[in-house]
């Protein structure tokens, strides 16, 4: 995890976003139409209650990068990473 990712997560700037019938939280693995590989959801830009774009990191194994996609390009939600809360 980079310093930027750690800072975003620590501040709680990673909202949960509903796209279609699925709720995406930080760490959710998705595939994108027209792109190779899998991507990990990091954050979203929400304006007036509507998701404008998703920030993800991923791609093929040899080429991982930060990318931005519109919600209509999501092809499938592979899995949702569930984090247990330690109390």
HUMO-V811729 format. One record per helix or strand. SS is the DSSP state (@ for helix, = for strand). FROM is the first residue (numbers start at 0). TO is the last residue. If there is no record, write none. Layout:
BEGIN
SS&FROM&TO ; SS&FROM&TO
END
This chain:
BEGIN
@&2&10 ; =&16&18 ; =&21&23 ; =&28&31 ; =&37&46 ; =&49&59 ; =&62&68 ; @&70&72 ; =&73&78
END
